Amino acid sequence: MCVTHLGCASSAELDRIEFVDRNTVPSHDLTPKPLMLVIEVDEGGGLRLNKIETGTIADTSLLAEKLEAIFDDREKAGIDQREVLVDSKINRETEGLGELIGTLADVKASPIRVIRNNP
């Protein structure tokens, strides 16, 4: 994890981040949940939000814009669901993943669940 970015985070922000083992997360392909937001990061750093290409790990601005719109729409509808699941094919110690988590924290996603890649 990118210590330089997360090292400055408050304990409240760090409480919103949870690392989970892949085998404890139901497959989002098999059991779709209408409000579940899944961010996939491919080996090349491409981002997909619920299977739709949404920028790259190097530029998360489009992802942030999409999430802000989703969360605003949900708030207007009285839905308080801001959970995000990150399914990354890159190593979690990669700096870009830390930046992604920072972007998610900035748009007030909570909780942020990051799937651990098994060795």
PyMOL commands that set and color helices and strands:
alter all, ss='L'
color gray80, all
select helices_A, chain A and resi 3-6+11-15+22-24+61-76+95-106
alter helices_A, ss='H'
color red, helices_A
select strands_A, chain A and resi 17-21+37-41+46-49+52-56+84-88+112-116
alter strands_A, ss='S'
color yellow, strands_A
deselect
rebuild
show_as cartoon
